[in-house]
Amino acid sequence: MSKDNSFSRKELNSADNELVQNPFAGVDFAELELSLYRPRTLFTIILSCLVTVMTFVALIPLFAVLWMLIWRGGQKLSLALFTELPPAPLEQGGGFGNAIIGTVIMVGLATLITVPLGVLTGVFLAQAQDSKLAGGVRFAAKVLTGFPSILAGVFAYGAVVLAMGGFSAIAGAIALSILMLPTIILTSESAIAMVPAKMKEAAIGIGATSAQTALMVLLPTAMPGILTGIMLAVARAAGETAPLLFTALFSNYWIATNGQVELMPGCPSPIRSNSPGQRRWCLFLSS
């Protein structure tokens, strides 16, 4: 029995050595070649060609609209478009410089409102993970991520516009801050939670308070992630228009007229309604 076992082991070892030396031994490469005479291969080639053709057909409308936008809008693209006021109906020229300034002002005000509140809330959620209050705040922030922007405008209209007696950039900033807040809160919490626990323990070990630990250890370490969340929130707010129709509306004038500053900057709605032809295409291209 021992001789038979040793002989079988030798055969297995020799077979393994041959397989290692030539891993393709016994493979019929002719059987692996693609042949149109085989139904499976023919079916694969036909479907691949069909999918490729359908993909190019689906891209034709997209590139057609993009080409029309660049061709028609590029003809009127100029510096005056970004520095002048909207023209009167049926007038030539003009731009939407006040709308750009209004967007910057409202997004800036919303950032000033949201960033301190969102970052501090993120610190609280990261430090008090097991608290019931933290759980409720976290749940509310996640719900607000899917909050429709039009409802944020309606809320700001009822809470701010009616109370102040008119449309303003402040009301628009409050509506935008509602949309920015959950993004900053959740990204700040995630960034702070990723800070190694040893850094926090070391700060506490040398006698730092909770506030000092958060201010000098957690926030500087988590700053890249927090800045990413702020950038995402600002990008979302800068592209919103629906809430501004209920809060800031629009204006055909500069924010400062005759030395008086009025926080009621404009949106580019008048250009879309009053400007025929090339200027409207130019507006779509620049936006």
Backbone as CSV, one residue per row, in Angstrom:
resi,resn,N_x,N_y,N_z,CA_x,CA_y,CA_z,C_x,C_y,C_z
1,MET,0.833,-1.202,0.000,0.000,0.000,0.000,0.864,1.247,0.000
2,SER,1.938,1.220,0.724,2.810,2.392,0.793,3.441,2.672,-0.558
3,LYS,3.790,1.561,-1.325,4.389,1.768,-2.645,3.369,2.373,-3.599
4,ASP,2.097,1.896,-3.528,1.056,2.443,-4.395,0.799,3.920,-4.102
5,ASN,0.790,4.252,-2.806,0.571,5.645,-2.425,1.698,6.543,-2.900
6,SER,2.911,6.071,-2.765,4.056,6.872,-3.215,4.038,7.020,-4.725
7,PHE,3.627,5.974,-5.451,3.567,6.049,-6.908,2.497,7.048,-7.357
8,SER,1.323,7.029,-6.710,0.249,7.967,-7.070,0.658,9.401,-6.757
9,ARG,1.382,9.585,-5.675,1.840,10.928,-5.348,2.822,11.441,-6.381
10,LYS,3.718,10.570,-6.859,4.670,10.966,-7.892,3.940,11.362,-9.167
11,GLU,2.891,10.579,-9.526,2.133,10.918,-10.720,1.447,12.280,-10.580
12,LEU,0.883,12.533,-9.401,0.230,13.814,-9.167,1.224,14.966,-9.221
13,ASN,2.397,14.747,-8.652,3.411,15.808,-8.665,3.890,16.083,-10.074
14,SER,4.076,15.012,-10.860,4.515,15.207,-12.244,3.449,15.917,-13.066
15,ALA,2.161,15.577,-12.821,1.079,16.246,-13.532,0.992,17.729,-13.152
16,ASP,1.200,18.022,-11.881,1.197,19.428,-11.445,2.344,20.202,-12.069
17,ASN,3.522,19.560,-12.148,4.672,20.234,-12.758,4.425,20.523,-14.231
18,GLU,3.812,19.566,-14.945,3.518,19.801,-16.355,2.493,20.922,-16.534
19,LEU,1.497,20.998,-15.597,0.492,22.039,-15.683,1.096,23.412,-15.426
20,VAL,2.047,23.460,-14.480,2.708,24.729,-14.196,3.575,25.159,-15.369
21,GLN,4.278,24.232,-15.955,5.136,24.555,-17.079,4.325,24.971,-18.300
22,ASN,3.203,24.308,-18.559,2.375,24.626,-19.715,0.909,24.714,-19.262
23,PRO,0.463,25.872,-18.798,-0.909,25.976,-18.274,-1.971,25.824,-19.351
24,PHE,-1.583,25.969,-20.634,-2.561,25.863,-21.719,-2.551,24.488,-22.372
25,ALA,-1.957,23.543,-21.700,-1.912,22.192,-22.267,-3.319,21.606,-22.337
26,GLY,-3.641,21.042,-23.482,-4.936,20.422,-23.663,-6.045,21.375,-24.085
27,VAL,-5.697,22.663,-24.267,-6.704,23.644,-24.673,-6.723,23.724,-26.198
28,ASP,-7.891,23.598,-26.777,-8.059,23.685,-28.218,-8.398,25.136,-28.572
29,PHE,-7.390,25.894,-29.042,-7.603,27.303,-29.336,-8.543,27.504,-30.521
30,ALA,-8.627,26.565,-31.385,-9.551,26.684,-32.513,-10.997,26.756,-32.041
31,GLU,-11.286,26.070,-30.926,-12.634,26.092,-30.388,-12.976,27.439,-29.750
32,LEU,-11.912,28.199,-29.354,-12.143,29.479,-28.681,-12.257,30.647,-29.652
33,GLU,-11.879,30.452,-30.902,-11.943,31.531,-31.864,-13.396,31.886,-32.191
34,LEU,-13.610,33.206,-32.411,-14.949,33.663,-32.767,-15.263,33.263,-34.201
35,SER,-16.418,32.764,-34.370,-16.850,32.350,-35.687,-18.290,32.780,-35.892
36,LEU,-18.542,33.423,-37.043,-19.896,33.887,-37.337,-20.860,32.750,-37.605
37,TYR,-20.316,31.555,-37.789,-21.174,30.396,-38.034,-21.794,29.884,-36.736
38,ARG,-21.269,30.335,-35.611,-21.834,29.899,-34.326,-22.960,30.852,-33.933
39,PRO,-24.109,30.332,-33.560,-25.257,31.195,-33.231,-24.967,32.157,-32.081
40,ARG,-24.274,31.679,-31.039,-24.008,32.541,-29.885,-23.092,33.697,-30.278
41,THR,-22.046,33.417,-31.038,-21.127,34.466,-31.456,-21.818,35.469,-32.369
42,LEU,-22.611,34.988,-33.302,-23.332,35.875,-34.209,-24.322,36.754,-33.447
43,PHE,-25.007,36.164,-32.487,-25.958,36.918,-31.678,-25.257,38.002,-30.851
44,THR,-24.075,37.686,-30.304,-23.318,38.661,-29.523,-22.879,39.833,-30.382
45,ILE,-22.388,39.558,-31.568,-21.913,40.620,-32.453,-23.072,41.505,-32.897
46,ILE,-24.211,40.909,-33.208,-25.369,41.690,-33.649,-25.853,42.615,-32.530
47,LEU,-25.955,42.109,-31.319,-26.409,42.932,-30.201,-25.411,44.028,-29.867
48,SER,-24.112,43.725,-29.963,-23.092,44.760,-29.700,-23.196,45.894,-30.710
49,CYS,-23.350,45.555,-31.965,-23.505,46.578,-32.994,-24.791,47.376,-32.798
50,LEU,-25.862,46.701,-32.399,-27.138,47.384,-32.187,-27.050,48.373,-31.032
51,VAL,-26.423,47.949,-29.940,-26.275,48.838,-28.786,-25.406,50.037,-29.140
52,THR,-24.339,49.822,-29.895,-23.463,50.926,-30.298,-24.206,51.939,-31.160
53,VAL,-24.977,51.439,-32.134,-25.732,52.330,-33.013,-26.782,53.111,-32.221
54,MET,-27.499,52.452,-31.324,-28.518,53.122,-30.530,-27.907,54.169,-29.609
55,THR,-26.699,53.915,-29.101,-26.029,54.903,-28.257,-25.721,56.167,-29.041
56,PHE,-25.185,56.013,-30.247,-24.899,57.187,-31.075,-26.178,57.915,-31.477
57,VAL,-27.246,57.177,-31.736,-28.520,57.816,-32.082,-29.061,58.620,-30.897
58,ALA,-28.916,58.080,-29.683,-29.389,58.791,-28.498,-28.566,60.036,-28.212
59,LEU,-27.303,60.059,-28.612,-26.446,61.216,-28.372,-26.643,62.328,-29.390
60,ILE,-27.286,62.035,-30.514,-27.475,63.057,-31.550,-28.283,64.249,-31.033
61,PRO,-29.444,64.078,-30.373,-30.166,65.259,-29.855,-29.359,66.058,-28.843
62,LEU,-28.606,65.368,-27.984,-27.810,66.075,-26.977,-26.769,66.977,-27.632
63,PHE,-26.007,66.426,-28.568,-24.986,67.227,-29.226,-25.598,68.281,-30.140
64,ALA,-26.787,68.019,-30.691,-27.453,69.021,-31.529,-27.856,70.235,-30.705
65,VAL,-28.431,69.996,-29.514,-28.806,71.105,-28.640,-27.563,71.848,-28.159
66,LEU,-26.515,71.111,-27.808,-25.283,71.746,-27.352,-24.662,72.601,-28.450
67,TRP,-24.649,72.100,-29.680,-24.091,72.862,-30.784,-24.928,74.117,-31.063
68,MET,-26.245,74.001,-31.028,-27.106,75.167,-31.254,-26.900,76.201,-30.160
69,LEU,-26.737,75.735,-28.910,-26.522,76.644,-27.793,-25.215,77.403,-27.948
70,ILE,-24.149,76.695,-28.303,-22.846,77.344,-28.467,-22.845,78.265,-29.685
71,TRP,-23.467,77.830,-30.791,-23.442,78.607,-32.020,-24.249,79.896,-31.895
72,ARG,-25.475,79.793,-31.392,-26.318,80.981,-31.298,-25.950,81.870,-30.112
73,GLY,-25.628,81.243,-28.983,-25.270,82.044,-27.821,-23.899,82.667,-27.918
74,GLY,-22.967,81.974,-28.549,-21.620,82.515,-28.662,-21.534,83.754,-29.516
75,GLN,-22.472,83.979,-30.416,-22.447,85.153,-31.282,-22.700,86.448,-30.513
76,LYS,-23.418,86.369,-29.414,-23.720,87.552,-28.613,-22.957,87.593,-27.294
77,LEU,-22.075,86.642,-27.084,-21.324,86.602,-25.832,-20.275,87.699,-25.827
78,SER,-20.369,88.605,-24.852,-19.445,89.734,-24.766,-19.326,90.176,-23.322
79,LEU,-18.405,91.110,-23.085,-18.212,91.618,-21.735,-19.417,92.410,-21.251
80,ALA,-20.101,93.107,-22.176,-21.269,93.897,-21.791,-22.377,93.022,-21.224
81,LEU,-22.431,91.786,-21.624,-23.469,90.882,-21.128,-23.366,90.692,-19.622
82,PHE,-22.143,90.776,-19.076,-21.923,90.541,-17.649,-21.806,91.837,-16.846
83,THR,-21.838,92.993,-17.519,-21.612,94.251,-16.813,-22.748,95.253,-16.969
84,GLU,-23.731,94.991,-17.806,-24.814,95.941,-18.031,-26.125,95.435,-17.449
85,LEU,-27.079,96.359,-17.351,-28.405,96.027,-16.830,-29.261,95.386,-17.912
86,PRO,-30.320,94.677,-17.516,-31.232,94.105,-18.525,-31.884,95.203,-19.354
87,PRO,-32.055,94.987,-20.639,-32.671,96.015,-21.488,-34.186,96.052,-21.313
88,ALA,-34.755,97.145,-21.762,-36.210,97.244,-21.784,-36.763,96.325,-22.874
89,PRO,-38.053,96.033,-22.848,-38.621,95.152,-23.881,-38.346,95.653,-25.286
90,LEU,-37.915,94.708,-26.136,-37.651,94.942,-27.556,-36.438,95.830,-27.814
91,GLU,-35.666,96.136,-26.792,-34.433,96.895,-26.981,-33.269,95.950,-27.245
92,GLN,-32.243,96.470,-27.907,-31.057,95.698,-28.202,-30.005,95.933,-27.124
93,GLY,-29.055,95.009,-27.027,-27.973,95.152,-26.062,-28.407,94.773,-24.665
94,GLY,-27.658,95.249,-23.702,-27.966,94.953,-22.310,-27.326,93.666,-21.833
95,GLY,-27.506,93.371,-20.566,-26.931,92.171,-19.968,-27.653,91.809,-18.689
96,PHE,-26.965,91.118,-17.828,-27.566,90.726,-16.546,-26.528,90.840,-15.428
97,GLY,-25.800,91.939,-15.426,-24.790,92.157,-14.389,-25.375,92.232,-12.998
98,ASN,-26.566,92.841,-12.864,-27.184,92.918,-11.537,-27.586,91.549,-11.017
99,ALA,-27.944,90.633,-11.927,-28.305,89.283,-11.480,-27.090,88.543,-10.934
100,ILE,-25.923,88.766,-11.538,-24.696,88.128,-11.030,-24.374,88.650,-9.635
101,ILE,-24.457,89.977,-9.475,-24.192,90.556,-8.155,-25.214,90.071,-7.142
102,GLY,-26.479,89.994,-7.563,-27.504,89.499,-6.644,-27.268,88.064,-6.220
103,THR,-26.838,87.227,-7.152,-26.541,85.835,-6.805,-25.399,85.749,-5.805
104,VAL,-24.348,86.534,-6.041,-23.198,86.524,-5.125,-23.612,86.987,-3.735
105,ILE,-24.429,88.039,-3.666,-24.847,88.568,-2.366,-25.702,87.556,-1.617
106,MET,-26.677,86.986,-2.279,-27.577,86.049,-1.590,-26.853,84.773,-1.174
107,VAL,-25.985,84.245,-2.040,-25.234,83.043,-1.660,-24.255,83.363,-0.542
108,GLY,-23.658,84.570,-0.582,-22.756,84.965,0.498,-23.467,85.093,1.828
109,LEU,-24.641,85.724,1.827,-25.412,85.836,3.070,-25.847,84.461,3.579
110,ALA,-26.265,83.600,2.670,-26.662,82.253,3.082,-25.481,81.481,3.660
111,THR,-24.296,81.682,3.101,-23.106,81.016,3.630,-22.775,81.521,5.025
112,LEU,-22.874,82.840,5.230,-22.618,83.395,6.566,-23.604,82.858,7.602
113,ILE,-24.828,82.606,7.178,-25.823,82.070,8.110,-25.588,80.592,8.378
114,THR,-25.246,79.843,7.346,-25.276,78.386,7.425,-23.987,77.787,7.957
115,VAL,-22.844,78.318,7.573,-21.574,77.672,7.916,-21.364,77.585,9.430
116,PRO,-21.475,78.676,10.206,-21.284,78.515,11.660,-22.284,77.556,12.293
117,LEU,-23.556,77.701,11.918,-24.579,76.831,12.496,-24.373,75.378,12.091
118,GLY,-24.053,75.136,10.820,-23.873,73.768,10.350,-22.653,73.094,10.937
119,VAL,-21.533,73.810,11.016,-20.307,73.216,11.553,-20.463,72.925,13.047
120,LEU,-21.032,73.863,13.791,-21.231,73.627,15.228,-22.195,72.465,15.472
121,THR,-23.225,72.361,14.647,-24.145,71.226,14.771,-23.433,69.920,14.441
122,GLY,-22.552,69.929,13.427,-21.782,68.734,13.101,-20.869,68.314,14.237
123,VAL,-20.262,69.290,14.920,-19.419,68.967,16.086,-20.256,68.327,17.185
124,PHE,-21.437,68.883,17.424,-22.310,68.309,18.453,-22.724,66.882,18.105
125,LEU,-23.079,66.638,16.852,-23.512,65.300,16.458,-22.365,64.297,16.553
126,ALA,-21.146,64.734,16.235,-19.999,63.824,16.304,-19.591,63.532,17.742
127,GLN,-19.790,64.506,18.653,-19.382,64.328,20.042,-20.449,63.625,20.877
128,ALA,-21.707,63.794,20.523,-22.800,63.192,21.293,-23.578,62.238,20.404
129,GLN,-22.918,61.192,19.971,-23.539,60.265,19.026,-24.690,59.471,19.640
130,ASP,-24.613,59.168,20.931,-25.641,58.340,21.576,-26.783,59.151,22.169
131,SER,-26.727,60.475,22.028,-27.774,61.313,22.603,-29.046,61.228,21.770
132,LYS,-30.185,61.255,22.427,-31.463,61.249,21.725,-31.655,62.537,20.926
133,LEU,-31.201,63.653,21.509,-31.294,64.916,20.784,-30.458,64.874,19.516
134,ALA,-29.248,64.304,19.615,-28.395,64.187,18.433,-29.034,63.292,17.377
135,GLY,-29.679,62.219,17.823,-30.359,61.349,16.876,-31.497,62.048,16.158
136,GLY,-32.240,62.870,16.890,-33.323,63.608,16.261,-32.822,64.658,15.278
137,VAL,-31.746,65.346,15.654,-31.166,66.359,14.748,-30.611,65.698,13.499
138,ARG,-29.953,64.559,13.679,-29.392,63.840,12.527,-30.501,63.374,11.585
139,PHE,-31.582,62.875,12.157,-32.706,62.431,11.335,-33.327,63.610,10.582
140,ALA,-33.472,64.747,11.249,-34.041,65.921,10.595,-33.138,66.422,9.464
141,ALA,-31.824,66.370,9.684,-30.893,66.806,8.641,-30.961,65.896,7.420
142,LYS,-31.086,64.594,7.648,-31.195,63.665,6.522,-32.508,63.858,5.761
143,VAL,-33.568,64.186,6.497,-34.844,64.447,5.828,-34.750,65.719,4.987
144,LEU,-34.052,66.742,5.499,-33.944,68.008,4.785,-33.101,67.901,3.519
145,THR,-32.278,66.852,3.403,-31.499,66.709,2.174,-32.391,66.495,0.951
146,GLY,-33.565,65.935,1.156,-34.510,65.749,0.058,-35.638,66.768,0.057
147,PHE,-35.455,67.859,0.788,-36.489,68.888,0.890,-36.593,69.640,-0.435
148,PRO,-37.764,69.722,-1.058,-37.889,70.443,-2.337,-37.563,71.924,-2.170
149,SER,-36.832,72.452,-3.137,-36.410,73.853,-3.044,-37.594,74.807,-3.115
150,ILE,-38.622,74.437,-3.840,-39.776,75.317,-3.957,-40.467,75.484,-2.606
151,LEU,-40.455,74.417,-1.786,-41.062,74.522,-0.456,-40.230,75.398,0.459
152,ALA,-38.912,75.386,0.280,-38.071,76.299,1.051,-38.408,77.747,0.711
153,GLY,-38.681,78.019,-0.568,-39.092,79.361,-0.944,-40.438,79.747,-0.365
154,VAL,-41.373,78.808,-0.367,-42.696,79.094,0.201,-42.589,79.362,1.704
155,PHE,-41.760,78.569,2.390,-41.571,78.789,3.829,-40.962,80.158,4.098
156,ALA,-39.915,80.513,3.348,-39.279,81.819,3.544,-40.237,82.953,3.179
157,TYR,-41.090,82.713,2.206,-42.074,83.743,1.841,-43.033,84.009,3.000
158,GLY,-43.523,82.927,3.617,-44.456,83.115,4.720,-43.797,83.621,5.986
159,ALA,-42.542,83.221,6.228,-41.890,83.577,7.488,-41.116,84.885,7.414
160,VAL,-40.630,85.252,6.223,-39.755,86.424,6.121,-40.360,87.516,5.250
161,VAL,-40.790,87.153,4.033,-41.276,88.165,3.100,-42.515,88.865,3.641
162,LEU,-43.478,88.091,4.114,-44.695,88.712,4.659,-44.407,89.507,5.920
163,ALA,-43.451,89.040,6.724,-43.113,89.764,7.953,-42.366,91.061,7.656
164,MET,-41.490,91.049,6.633,-40.723,92.244,6.285,-41.482,93.175,5.356
165,GLY,-42.546,92.676,4.755,-43.350,93.513,3.908,-42.858,93.668,2.491
166,GLY,-41.973,92.798,2.032,-41.491,92.897,0.663,-40.400,91.887,0.384
167,PHE,-40.077,91.758,-0.900,-39.011,90.846,-1.320,-37.651,91.473,-1.016
168,SER,-36.681,90.628,-0.719,-35.349,91.131,-0.392,-34.334,90.023,-0.536
169,ALA,-33.063,90.416,-0.569,-31.982,89.446,-0.629,-31.871,88.656,0.665
170,ILE,-32.265,89.269,1.774,-32.206,88.565,3.058,-33.167,87.387,3.056
171,ALA,-34.366,87.604,2.528,-35.330,86.506,2.442,-34.813,85.408,1.517
172,GLY,-34.200,85.794,0.395,-33.609,84.797,-0.496,-32.482,84.031,0.154
173,ALA,-31.657,84.727,0.946,-30.553,84.057,1.633,-31.063,83.058,2.663
174,ILE,-32.135,83.399,3.349,-32.705,82.469,4.333,-33.252,81.230,3.641
175,ALA,-33.901,81.416,2.497,-34.400,80.259,1.751,-33.258,79.370,1.275
176,LEU,-32.175,79.979,0.810,-31.024,79.189,0.368,-30.318,78.504,1.537
177,SER,-30.299,79.160,2.690,-29.644,78.550,3.854,-30.364,77.286,4.308
178,ILE,-31.684,77.220,4.113,-32.420,76.003,4.451,-31.941,74.832,3.607
179,LEU,-31.617,75.104,2.350,-31.139,74.052,1.454,-29.672,73.703,1.711
180,MET,-28.883,74.654,2.179,-27.458,74.419,2.423,-27.199,73.711,3.747
181,LEU,-28.042,73.953,4.734,-27.769,73.499,6.098,-27.575,71.997,6.225
182,PRO,-28.451,71.131,5.702,-28.249,69.686,5.916,-26.966,69.157,5.303
183,THR,-26.543,69.691,4.164,-25.296,69.223,3.547,-24.103,69.531,4.436
184,ILE,-24.056,70.738,4.969,-22.928,71.119,5.827,-22.949,70.329,7.124
185,ILE,-24.134,70.118,7.690,-24.217,69.375,8.959,-23.708,67.948,8.786
186,LEU,-24.195,67.242,7.792,-23.845,65.829,7.633,-22.393,65.645,7.220
187,THR,-21.876,66.490,6.338,-20.469,66.360,5.950,-19.540,66.745,7.094
188,SER,-19.917,67.740,7.878,-19.088,68.107,9.034,-19.058,66.986,10.059
189,GLU,-20.207,66.390,10.300,-20.232,65.267,11.249,-19.363,64.111,10.769
190,SER,-19.466,63.762,9.499,-18.668,62.662,8.963,-17.173,62.972,9.025
191,ALA,-16.807,64.209,8.695,-15.391,64.576,8.720,-14.833,64.551,10.138
192,ILE,-15.601,65.050,11.095,-15.129,65.065,12.483,-15.092,63.654,13.063
193,ALA,-16.050,62.813,12.679,-16.059,61.438,13.183,-14.874,60.632,12.672
194,MET,-14.272,61.035,11.560,-13.129,60.324,10.997,-11.807,60.711,11.648
195,VAL,-11.819,61.715,12.526,-10.595,62.092,13.242,-10.222,60.960,14.200
196,PRO,-8.972,60.503,14.199,-8.586,59.394,15.090,-8.877,59.700,16.552
197,ALA,-9.381,58.706,17.258,-9.725,58.892,18.672,-8.485,59.190,19.515
198,LYS,-7.317,58.726,19.086,-6.093,58.968,19.855,-5.759,60.449,19.940
199,MET,-6.065,61.204,18.890,-5.800,62.640,18.923,-6.683,63.331,19.958
200,LYS,-7.934,62.935,20.001,-8.830,63.505,21.001,-8.408,63.106,22.412
201,GLU,-8.057,61.855,22.592,-7.626,61.385,23.918,-6.351,62.064,24.353
202,ALA,-5.443,62.321,23.411,-4.204,63.009,23.763,-4.475,64.439,24.201
203,ALA,-5.401,65.111,23.533,-5.746,66.479,23.922,-6.382,66.511,25.300
204,ILE,-7.265,65.548,25.572,-7.887,65.498,26.898,-6.850,65.132,27.950
205,GLY,-5.891,64.294,27.589,-4.862,63.872,28.540,-3.963,65.000,28.997
206,ILE,-3.767,66.009,28.160,-2.913,67.130,28.564,-3.722,68.253,29.207
207,GLY,-4.989,67.995,29.481,-5.802,68.941,30.230,-6.676,69.853,29.410
208,ALA,-6.869,69.584,28.119,-7.714,70.438,27.286,-9.185,70.178,27.575
209,THR,-9.972,71.227,27.544,-11.410,71.081,27.732,-12.054,70.572,26.438
210,SER,-13.352,70.281,26.532,-14.056,69.795,25.339,-14.077,70.853,24.238
211,ALA,-14.280,72.124,24.645,-14.294,73.202,23.660,-12.915,73.376,23.023
212,GLN,-11.857,73.314,23.832,-10.511,73.448,23.294,-10.159,72.276,22.383
213,THR,-10.603,71.087,22.742,-10.342,69.912,21.904,-11.029,70.050,20.548
214,ALA,-12.277,70.501,20.578,-13.003,70.664,19.316,-12.411,71.776,18.467
215,LEU,-12.003,72.874,19.111,-11.515,74.038,18.375,-10.096,73.845,17.851
216,MET,-9.234,73.207,18.628,-7.813,73.133,18.280,-7.381,71.793,17.706
217,VAL,-8.211,70.763,17.858,-7.815,69.437,17.383,-8.784,68.923,16.322
218,LEU,-10.067,68.852,16.671,-11.031,68.231,15.769,-11.257,69.052,14.501
219,LEU,-11.536,70.349,14.672,-11.843,71.173,13.499,-10.655,71.325,12.545
220,PRO,-9.434,71.621,13.032,-8.315,71.707,12.076,-8.047,70.400,11.341
221,THR,-8.198,69.271,12.037,-7.948,67.984,11.391,-9.022,67.652,10.364
222,ALA,-10.270,67.982,10.679,-11.384,67.661,9.786,-11.680,68.770,8.785
223,MET,-10.844,69.814,8.734,-11.133,70.965,7.882,-11.274,70.615,6.395
224,PRO,-10.444,69.736,5.806,-10.645,69.406,4.384,-12.031,68.847,4.084
225,GLY,-12.517,67.934,4.919,-13.857,67.392,4.704,-14.944,68.430,4.914
226,ILE,-14.758,69.309,5.892,-15.747,70.361,6.142,-15.807,71.329,4.969
227,LEU,-14.644,71.708,4.437,-14.618,72.614,3.279,-15.269,71.977,2.057
228,THR,-15.105,70.667,1.913,-15.774,69.980,0.805,-17.286,70.081,0.920
229,GLY,-17.805,69.879,2.124,-19.238,70.008,2.334,-19.739,71.430,2.087
230,ILE,-18.940,72.424,2.502,-19.328,73.816,2.266,-19.373,74.116,0.773
231,MET,-18.395,73.620,0.032,-18.382,73.842,-1.418,-19.586,73.191,-2.084
232,LEU,-19.950,71.990,-1.657,-21.126,71.334,-2.225,-22.403,72.115,-1.923
233,ALA,-22.505,72.622,-0.694,-23.688,73.389,-0.322,-23.775,74.697,-1.101
234,VAL,-22.642,75.382,-1.270,-22.630,76.631,-2.031,-22.986,76.375,-3.496
235,ALA,-22.472,75.273,-4.051,-22.782,74.948,-5.444,-24.271,74.694,-5.632
236,ARG,-24.887,74.016,-4.667,-26.329,73.785,-4.778,-27.107,75.084,-4.660
237,ALA,-26.726,75.939,-3.721,-27.459,77.191,-3.525,-27.306,78.117,-4.719
238,ALA,-26.121,78.134,-5.324,-25.886,79.036,-6.456,-26.710,78.649,-7.673
239,GLY,-27.114,77.399,-7.775,-27.889,76.959,-8.924,-29.386,76.959,-8.712
240,GLU,-29.855,77.383,-7.553,-31.289,77.372,-7.274,-31.949,78.658,-7.776
241,THR,-33.119,78.520,-8.339,-33.909,79.672,-8.780,-35.324,79.655,-8.217
242,ALA,-35.884,78.478,-8.011,-37.280,78.381,-7.563,-37.526,79.104,-6.241
243,PRO,-36.685,78.918,-5.193,-36.980,79.629,-3.937,-36.829,81.138,-4.049
244,LEU,-36.029,81.608,-5.012,-35.820,83.048,-5.143,-37.019,83.742,-5.770
245,LEU,-37.834,83.002,-6.516,-39.039,83.597,-7.093,-40.040,83.992,-6.014
246,PHE,-39.989,83.333,-4.858,-40.897,83.645,-3.753,-40.285,84.617,-2.758
247,THR,-38.985,84.838,-2.822,-38.311,85.607,-1.776,-37.611,86.859,-2.298
248,ALA,-36.790,86.726,-3.347,-36.043,87.870,-3.867,-36.670,88.441,-5.132
249,LEU,-37.432,87.627,-5.848,-38.060,88.000,-7.114,-36.988,88.490,-8.085
250,PHE,-37.143,89.665,-8.689,-36.120,90.160,-9.597,-36.171,91.685,-9.635
251,SER,-35.120,92.259,-10.203,-35.011,93.701,-10.298,-34.231,94.053,-11.547
252,ASN,-34.551,95.188,-12.163,-33.855,95.655,-13.355,-32.786,96.691,-13.043
253,TYR,-32.448,96.865,-11.755,-31.539,97.935,-11.370,-30.386,97.364,-10.553
254,TRP,-29.356,98.197,-10.383,-28.224,97.810,-9.553,-28.609,97.865,-8.087
255,ILE,-27.830,97.198,-7.270,-28.136,97.164,-5.836,-27.893,98.525,-5.195
256,ALA,-26.969,99.309,-5.747,-26.684,100.648,-5.237,-27.062,101.673,-6.302
257,THR,-28.017,102.531,-5.979,-28.475,103.562,-6.906,-28.462,104.905,-6.190
258,ASN,-27.723,105.865,-6.760,-27.608,107.213,-6.183,-27.112,107.178,-4.744
259,GLY,-26.179,106.283,-4.499,-25.587,106.204,-3.170,-26.404,105.450,-2.156
260,GLN,-27.561,104.937,-2.537,-28.418,104.180,-1.620,-28.349,102.704,-1.966
261,VAL,-28.121,101.885,-0.952,-28.000,100.444,-1.120,-29.313,99.791,-0.725
262,GLU,-29.825,98.964,-1.603,-31.083,98.253,-1.350,-30.847,96.769,-1.556
263,LEU,-31.052,96.004,-0.509,-30.810,94.565,-0.586,-31.966,93.880,-1.299
264,MET,-32.123,94.198,-2.555,-33.147,93.565,-3.388,-32.545,93.305,-4.761
265,PRO,-31.512,92.477,-4.822,-30.832,92.249,-6.093,-31.694,91.464,-7.056
266,GLY,-31.246,91.439,-8.305,-32.101,90.883,-9.349,-31.775,89.463,-9.733
267,CYS,-32.767,88.799,-10.302,-32.620,87.512,-10.950,-32.765,87.729,-12.450
268,PRO,-32.252,86.818,-13.279,-32.274,87.048,-14.714,-33.606,86.742,-15.386
269,SER,-34.698,86.763,-14.665,-35.988,86.450,-15.269,-36.418,87.449,-16.339
270,PRO,-36.215,88.772,-16.165,-36.671,89.700,-17.194,-35.991,89.465,-18.533
271,ILE,-34.736,89.048,-18.533,-34.044,88.820,-19.796,-34.696,87.667,-20.538
272,ARG,-35.096,86.651,-19.831,-35.681,85.480,-20.486,-37.035,85.821,-21.108
273,SER,-37.745,86.730,-20.512,-39.077,87.026,-21.020,-39.078,88.151,-22.043
274,ASN,-38.150,89.102,-21.925,-38.189,90.267,-22.788,-37.208,90.211,-23.948
275,SER,-36.222,89.351,-23.898,-35.155,89.387,-24.879,-35.397,88.362,-25.957
276,PRO,-35.584,88.801,-27.189,-35.769,87.843,-28.268,-34.447,87.376,-28.827
277,GLY,-34.511,86.288,-29.572,-33.403,85.885,-30.432,-32.129,85.543,-29.706
278,GLN,-31.020,86.145,-30.219,-29.687,85.718,-29.846,-29.384,85.960,-28.371
279,ARG,-29.920,87.054,-27.781,-29.568,87.362,-26.400,-30.083,86.288,-25.440
280,ARG,-31.238,85.732,-25.753,-31.766,84.677,-24.896,-30.896,83.432,-24.970
281,TRP,-30.423,83.090,-26.178,-29.494,81.960,-26.292,-28.198,82.233,-25.539
282,CYS,-27.765,83.474,-25.585,-26.541,83.835,-24.868,-26.714,83.697,-23.365
283,LEU,-27.887,84.047,-22.864,-28.179,83.885,-21.446,-28.141,82.426,-21.041
284,PHE,-28.756,81.553,-21.844,-28.744,80.135,-21.535,-27.325,79.587,-21.556
285,LEU,-26.501,80.062,-22.509,-25.125,79.591,-22.593,-24.329,79.999,-21.381
286,SER,-24.485,81.237,-20.917,-23.704,81.727,-19.781,-24.181,81.148,-18.464
287,SER,-25.445,80.746,-18.405,-25.960,80.192,-17.149,-25.743,78.690,-17.072
